[in-house]
Amino acid sequence: MGNPAYGAGKAAAEEAAKAALKVIVPVAVGVGAVIGSVLTGIIKK
């Protein structure tokens, strides 16, 4: 059961996932805002 390498790898993967989310979420929000404003501009025409 207790494989230290597995535990360390799992912890590293979780840290990497958290770091990725911190980057991905603002980018996704920014892209969503741009798409939303473009669609709004098209609809208003």
C-alpha distance matrix in Angstrom:
0.0 3.8 6.0 9.4 11.3 9.7 10.3 13.7 14.5 13.9 16.0 18.6 18.9 19.5 22.1 23.7 24.0 25.6 28.0 28.9 29.7 32.0 33.9 33.8 35.0 38.2 39.0 38.6 40.7 43.3 43.5 43.7 46.6 48.4 48.1 49.2 52.2 53.2 53.0 55.0 57.5 57.9 58.3 60.9 63.1
3.8 0.0 3.8 6.1 9.0 8.2 7.9 11.0 12.7 12.5 13.9 16.5 17.5 18.1 20.2 22.1 22.8 24.2 26.3 27.5 28.6 30.5 32.5 32.8 34.0 37.0 38.0 37.9 39.9 42.4 42.8 43.2 45.9 47.7 47.7 48.8 51.7 52.8 52.9 54.7 57.2 57.8 58.3 60.7 63.0
6.0 3.8 0.0 3.8 5.5 5.3 6.4 8.8 10.0 10.7 12.6 14.4 15.4 16.8 18.6 20.1 21.2 22.9 24.6 25.7 27.2 29.1 30.7 31.2 32.7 35.7 36.3 36.4 38.7 40.9 41.2 41.9 44.6 46.2 46.2 47.6 50.4 51.3 51.5 53.6 55.8 56.4 57.1 59.6 61.7
9.4 6.1 3.8 0.0 3.8 5.4 5.0 6.1 8.5 9.8 10.5 12.2 14.1 15.3 16.5 18.2 19.8 21.2 22.5 24.1 25.7 27.2 28.9 29.8 31.4 34.0 34.8 35.2 37.4 39.5 40.0 40.9 43.4 45.0 45.3 46.7 49.3 50.3 50.8 52.7 54.9 55.7 56.5 58.8 60.9
11.3 9.0 5.5 3.8 0.0 3.8 5.4 5.1 6.0 8.5 9.8 10.4 12.0 14.1 15.2 16.2 18.1 19.9 20.9 22.1 24.1 25.8 27.0 27.8 29.7 32.4 32.8 33.3 35.8 37.6 37.9 39.1 41.6 43.0 43.3 44.9 47.4 48.2 48.8 50.9 52.9 53.6 54.6 57.0 58.9
9.7 8.2 5.3 5.4 3.8 0.0 3.8 5.5 5.0 6.0 8.6 9.8 10.3 12.2 14.2 15.1 16.2 18.3 19.8 20.7 22.3 24.4 25.7 26.1 27.9 30.8 31.2 31.3 33.8 35.9 36.0 36.9 39.7 41.1 41.2 42.7 45.4 46.2 46.5 48.6 50.8 51.4 52.2 54.7 56.7
10.3 7.9 6.4 5.0 5.4 3.8 0.0 3.8 5.5 5.1 6.2 8.6 9.8 10.6 12.4 14.2 15.3 16.6 18.4 19.8 21.1 22.9 24.7 25.3 26.7 29.5 30.4 30.6 32.7 34.9 35.5 36.2 38.7 40.4 40.7 41.9 44.6 45.7 46.1 47.9 50.2 51.0 51.7 54.0 56.2
13.7 11.0 8.8 6.1 5.1 5.5 3.8 0.0 3.8 5.4 5.1 6.1 8.5 9.9 10.5 12.2 14.1 15.4 16.5 18.1 19.9 21.3 22.9 23.9 25.6 28.1 28.9 29.5 31.7 33.6 34.2 35.3 37.6 39.2 39.7 41.1 43.6 44.7 45.3 47.2 49.2 50.2 51.1 53.3 55.3
14.5 12.7 10.0 8.5 6.0 5.0 5.5 3.8 0.0 3.8 5.5 5.1 6.0 8.6 9.8 10.4 12.1 14.2 15.2 16.1 18.2 20.0 21.1 21.8 23.8 26.4 26.8 27.3 29.8 31.6 31.9 33.1 35.6 37.0 37.3 38.9 41.4 42.3 42.9 44.9 46.9 47.6 48.7 51.0 52.9
13.9 12.5 10.7 9.8 8.5 6.0 5.1 5.4 3.8 0.0 3.8 5.5 5.1 6.2 8.7 9.8 10.5 12.4 14.3 15.1 16.5 18.6 20.2 20.5 22.0 24.9 25.6 25.7 28.0 30.2 30.5 31.3 33.9 35.5 35.7 37.0 39.7 40.7 41.1 43.0 45.3 46.0 46.7 49.1 51.2
16.0 13.9 12.6 10.5 9.8 8.6 6.2 5.1 5.5 3.8 0.0 3.8 5.4 5.1 6.2 8.6 9.8 10.7 12.4 14.2 15.4 16.8 18.8 19.7 21.0 23.6 24.7 25.1 27.1 29.2 30.0 30.8 33.1 34.9 35.4 36.6 39.1 40.4 40.9 42.6 44.8 45.8 46.6 48.7 50.9
18.6 16.5 14.4 12.2 10.4 9.8 8.6 6.1 5.1 5.5 3.8 0.0 3.8 5.4 5.1 6.1 8.5 9.9 10.5 12.1 14.2 15.5 16.8 18.0 19.8 22.2 22.8 23.7 25.9 27.6 28.3 29.5 31.8 33.2 33.9 35.4 37.7 38.8 39.6 41.5 43.4 44.4 45.5 47.6 49.6
18.9 17.5 15.4 14.1 12.0 10.3 9.8 8.5 6.0 5.1 5.4 3.8 0.0 3.8 5.4 5.0 6.1 8.6 9.8 10.3 12.2 14.3 15.4 15.8 17.8 20.5 20.9 21.3 23.7 25.6 26.0 27.0 29.6 31.0 31.3 32.9 35.4 36.3 36.9 38.9 40.9 41.7 42.7 45.0 47.0
19.5 18.1 16.8 15.3 14.1 12.2 10.6 9.9 8.6 6.2 5.1 5.4 3.8 0.0 3.8 5.4 5.0 6.2 8.7 9.8 10.6 12.5 14.5 14.9 16.1 19.0 20.0 20.2 22.1 24.4 25.1 25.8 28.2 30.0 30.4 31.6 34.1 35.4 35.9 37.5 39.8 40.8 41.5 43.6 45.9
22.1 20.2 18.6 16.5 15.2 14.2 12.4 10.5 9.8 8.7 6.2 5.1 5.4 3.8 0.0 3.8 5.4 5.1 6.2 8.6 9.9 10.8 12.8 14.1 15.4 17.7 18.9 19.8 21.5 23.4 24.5 25.5 27.5 29.3 30.1 31.4 33.6 35.0 35.8 37.4 39.4 40.7 41.6 43.5 45.7
23.7 22.1 20.1 18.2 16.2 15.1 14.2 12.2 10.4 9.8 8.6 6.1 5.0 5.4 3.8 0.0 3.8 5.5 5.1 6.0 8.6 9.9 10.8 11.9 14.1 16.3 16.8 17.7 20.0 21.6 22.2 23.7 25.9 27.2 28.0 29.6 31.7 32.8 33.8 35.6 37.4 38.5 39.7 41.7 43.6
24.0 22.8 21.2 19.8 18.1 16.2 15.3 14.1 12.1 10.5 9.8 8.5 6.1 5.0 5.4 3.8 0.0 3.8 5.4 5.0 6.1 8.7 10.0 10.1 11.7 14.6 15.2 15.4 17.7 19.7 20.2 21.2 23.6 25.2 25.6 27.0 29.5 30.6 31.2 33.0 35.1 36.1 37.0 39.1 41.2
25.6 24.2 22.9 21.2 19.9 18.3 16.6 15.4 14.2 12.4 10.7 9.9 8.6 6.2 5.1 5.5 3.8 0.0 3.8 5.4 5.1 6.4 8.9 9.8 10.5 13.0 14.5 15.1 16.6 18.7 19.9 20.7 22.7 24.6 25.5 26.4 28.7 30.3 31.0 32.4 34.6 35.9 36.7 38.5 40.8
28.0 26.3 24.6 22.5 20.9 19.8 18.4 16.5 15.2 14.3 12.4 10.5 9.8 8.7 6.2 5.1 5.4 3.8 0.0 3.8 5.4 5.2 6.7 8.7 10.3 11.9 13.0 14.5 16.1 17.6 18.9 20.3 22.0 23.5 24.8 26.1 28.0 29.4 30.6 32.1 33.8 35.3 36.5 38.1 40.2
28.9 27.5 25.7 24.1 22.1 20.7 19.8 18.1 16.1 15.1 14.2 12.1 10.3 9.8 8.6 6.0 5.0 5.4 3.8 0.0 3.8 5.4 5.2 5.9 8.4 10.5 10.7 11.8 14.2 15.6 16.2 17.7 19.9 21.1 22.0 23.7 25.7 26.8 27.9 29.7 31.4 32.6 33.8 35.7 37.7
29.7 28.6 27.2 25.7 24.1 22.3 21.1 19.9 18.2 16.5 15.4 14.2 12.2 10.6 9.9 8.6 6.1 5.1 5.4 3.8 0.0 3.8 5.3 4.9 5.6 8.5 9.7 10.0 11.7 13.9 14.8 15.6 17.7 19.6 20.3 21.5 23.7 25.2 26.0 27.5 29.5 30.8 31.7 33.6 35.8
32.0 30.5 29.1 27.2 25.8 24.4 22.9 21.3 20.0 18.6 16.8 15.5 14.3 12.5 10.8 9.9 8.7 6.4 5.2 5.4 3.8 0.0 3.8 5.8 5.9 7.1 9.1 10.5 11.4 13.0 14.8 16.0 17.3 19.2 20.6 21.6 23.3 25.1 26.3 27.4 29.3 31.0 32.0 33.5 35.7
33.9 32.5 30.7 28.9 27.0 25.7 24.7 22.9 21.1 20.2 18.8 16.8 15.4 14.5 12.8 10.8 10.0 8.9 6.7 5.2 5.3 3.8 0.0 3.8 5.8 6.1 6.5 8.8 10.5 11.2 12.6 14.5 15.9 17.1 18.6 20.2 21.7 23.1 24.6 26.0 27.5 29.1 30.5 32.0 33.9
33.8 32.8 31.2 29.8 27.8 26.1 25.3 23.9 21.8 20.5 19.7 18.0 15.8 14.9 14.1 11.9 10.1 9.8 8.7 5.9 4.9 5.8 3.8 0.0 3.8 5.8 5.2 5.9 8.5 9.9 10.4 11.9 14.0 15.3 16.1 17.8 19.8 20.9 22.0 23.8 25.5 26.7 28.0 29.8 31.7
35.0 34.0 32.7 31.4 29.7 27.9 26.7 25.6 23.8 22.0 21.0 19.8 17.8 16.1 15.4 14.1 11.7 10.5 10.3 8.4 5.6 5.9 5.8 3.8 0.0 3.8 5.5 5.1 6.1 8.6 9.9 10.3 12.2 14.3 15.2 16.0 18.2 19.9 20.7 22.0 24.1 25.5 26.4 28.1 30.4
38.2 37.0 35.7 34.0 32.4 30.8 29.5 28.1 26.4 24.9 23.6 22.2 20.5 19.0 17.7 16.3 14.6 13.0 11.9 10.5 8.5 7.1 6.1 5.8 3.8 0.0 3.8 5.5 5.0 6.0 8.6 9.7 10.4 12.3 14.1 15.0 16.4 18.3 19.8 20.7 22.4 24.3 25.4 26.6 28.8
39.0 38.0 36.3 34.8 32.8 31.2 30.4 28.9 26.8 25.6 24.7 22.8 20.9 20.0 18.9 16.8 15.2 14.5 13.0 10.7 9.7 9.1 6.5 5.2 5.5 3.8 0.0 3.8 5.4 5.0 6.1 8.4 9.8 10.6 12.2 13.9 15.4 16.5 18.2 19.7 21.1 22.6 24.1 25.6 27.4
38.6 37.9 36.4 35.2 33.3 31.3 30.6 29.5 27.3 25.7 25.1 23.7 21.3 20.2 19.8 17.7 15.4 15.1 14.5 11.8 10.0 10.5 8.8 5.9 5.1 5.5 3.8 0.0 3.8 5.4 5.1 6.0 8.5 9.9 10.4 11.9 14.1 15.2 16.2 17.9 19.7 20.9 22.1 23.9 25.9
40.7 39.9 38.7 37.4 35.8 33.8 32.7 31.7 29.8 28.0 27.1 25.9 23.7 22.1 21.5 20.0 17.7 16.6 16.1 14.2 11.7 11.4 10.5 8.5 6.1 5.0 5.4 3.8 0.0 3.8 5.5 5.0 6.1 8.7 9.9 10.2 12.2 14.2 15.1 16.0 18.1 19.8 20.7 22.1 24.4
43.3 42.4 40.9 39.5 37.6 35.9 34.9 33.6 31.6 30.2 29.2 27.6 25.6 24.4 23.4 21.6 19.7 18.7 17.6 15.6 13.9 13.0 11.2 9.9 8.6 6.0 5.0 5.4 3.8 0.0 3.8 5.4 5.1 6.3 8.7 9.7 10.7 12.4 14.2 15.2 16.5 18.5 19.9 21.0 23.0
43.5 42.8 41.2 40.0 37.9 36.0 35.5 34.2 31.9 30.5 30.0 28.3 26.0 25.1 24.5 22.2 20.2 19.9 18.9 16.2 14.8 14.8 12.6 10.4 9.9 8.6 6.1 5.1 5.5 3.8 0.0 3.8 5.4 5.1 6.2 8.4 9.9 10.6 12.2 14.1 15.3 16.6 18.2 19.9 21.5
43.7 43.2 41.9 40.9 39.1 36.9 36.2 35.3 33.1 31.3 30.8 29.5 27.0 25.8 25.5 23.7 21.2 20.7 20.3 17.7 15.6 16.0 14.5 11.9 10.3 9.7 8.4 6.0 5.0 5.4 3.8 0.0 3.8 5.5 5.1 5.9 8.5 9.8 10.4 11.9 14.0 15.2 16.2 18.0 20.1
46.6 45.9 44.6 43.4 41.6 39.7 38.7 37.6 35.6 33.9 33.1 31.8 29.6 28.2 27.5 25.9 23.6 22.7 22.0 19.9 17.7 17.3 15.9 14.0 12.2 10.4 9.8 8.5 6.1 5.1 5.4 3.8 0.0 3.8 5.5 5.0 6.1 8.6 9.8 10.3 12.1 14.2 15.2 16.2 18.5
48.4 47.7 46.2 45.0 43.0 41.1 40.4 39.2 37.0 35.5 34.9 33.2 31.0 30.0 29.3 27.2 25.2 24.6 23.5 21.1 19.6 19.2 17.1 15.3 14.3 12.3 10.6 9.9 8.7 6.3 5.1 5.5 3.8 0.0 3.8 5.4 5.2 6.2 8.6 9.8 10.5 12.4 14.2 15.4 16.9
48.1 47.7 46.2 45.3 43.3 41.2 40.7 39.7 37.3 35.7 35.4 33.9 31.3 30.4 30.1 28.0 25.6 25.5 24.8 22.0 20.3 20.6 18.6 16.1 15.2 14.1 12.2 10.4 9.9 8.7 6.2 5.1 5.5 3.8 0.0 3.8 5.5 5.1 6.1 8.5 9.8 10.5 12.2 14.2 15.7
49.2 48.8 47.6 46.7 44.9 42.7 41.9 41.1 38.9 37.0 36.6 35.4 32.9 31.6 31.4 29.6 27.0 26.4 26.1 23.7 21.5 21.6 20.2 17.8 16.0 15.0 13.9 11.9 10.2 9.7 8.4 5.9 5.0 5.4 3.8 0.0 3.8 5.5 5.2 6.0 8.5 9.9 10.5 12.1 14.5
52.2 51.7 50.4 49.3 47.4 45.4 44.6 43.6 41.4 39.7 39.1 37.7 35.4 34.1 33.6 31.7 29.5 28.7 28.0 25.7 23.7 23.3 21.7 19.8 18.2 16.4 15.4 14.1 12.2 10.7 9.9 8.5 6.1 5.2 5.5 3.8 0.0 3.8 5.5 5.0 6.0 8.6 9.8 10.4 12.5
53.2 52.8 51.3 50.3 48.2 46.2 45.7 44.7 42.3 40.7 40.4 38.8 36.3 35.4 35.0 32.8 30.6 30.3 29.4 26.8 25.2 25.1 23.1 20.9 19.9 18.3 16.5 15.2 14.2 12.4 10.6 9.8 8.6 6.2 5.1 5.5 3.8 0.0 3.8 5.4 5.0 6.3 8.7 10.0 11.0
53.0 52.9 51.5 50.8 48.8 46.5 46.1 45.3 42.9 41.1 40.9 39.6 36.9 35.9 35.8 33.8 31.2 31.0 30.6 27.9 26.0 26.3 24.6 22.0 20.7 19.8 18.2 16.2 15.1 14.2 12.2 10.4 9.8 8.6 6.1 5.2 5.5 3.8 0.0 3.8 5.4 5.0 6.1 8.6 10.2
55.0 54.7 53.6 52.7 50.9 48.6 47.9 47.2 44.9 43.0 42.6 41.5 38.9 37.5 37.4 35.6 33.0 32.4 32.1 29.7 27.5 27.4 26.0 23.8 22.0 20.7 19.7 17.9 16.0 15.2 14.1 11.9 10.3 9.8 8.5 6.0 5.0 5.4 3.8 0.0 3.8 5.4 5.1 6.1 8.8
57.5 57.2 55.8 54.9 52.9 50.8 50.2 49.2 46.9 45.3 44.8 43.4 40.9 39.8 39.4 37.4 35.1 34.6 33.8 31.4 29.5 29.3 27.5 25.5 24.1 22.4 21.1 19.7 18.1 16.5 15.3 14.0 12.1 10.5 9.8 8.5 6.0 5.0 5.4 3.8 0.0 3.8 5.5 5.3 6.5
57.9 57.8 56.4 55.7 53.6 51.4 51.0 50.2 47.6 46.0 45.8 44.4 41.7 40.8 40.7 38.5 36.1 35.9 35.3 32.6 30.8 31.0 29.1 26.7 25.5 24.3 22.6 20.9 19.8 18.5 16.6 15.2 14.2 12.4 10.5 9.9 8.6 6.3 5.0 5.4 3.8 0.0 3.8 5.6 5.5
58.3 58.3 57.1 56.5 54.6 52.2 51.7 51.1 48.7 46.7 46.6 45.5 42.7 41.5 41.6 39.7 37.0 36.7 36.5 33.8 31.7 32.0 30.5 28.0 26.4 25.4 24.1 22.1 20.7 19.9 18.2 16.2 15.2 14.2 12.2 10.5 9.8 8.7 6.1 5.1 5.5 3.8 0.0 3.8 5.6
60.9 60.7 59.6 58.8 57.0 54.7 54.0 53.3 51.0 49.1 48.7 47.6 45.0 43.6 43.5 41.7 39.1 38.5 38.1 35.7 33.6 33.5 32.0 29.8 28.1 26.6 25.6 23.9 22.1 21.0 19.9 18.0 16.2 15.4 14.2 12.1 10.4 10.0 8.6 6.1 5.3 5.6 3.8 0.0 3.8
63.1 63.0 61.7 60.9 58.9 56.7 56.2 55.3 52.9 51.2 50.9 49.6 47.0 45.9 45.7 43.6 41.2 40.8 40.2 37.7 35.8 35.7 33.9 31.7 30.4 28.8 27.4 25.9 24.4 23.0 21.5 20.1 18.5 16.9 15.7 14.5 12.5 11.0 10.2 8.8 6.5 5.5 5.6 3.8 0.0
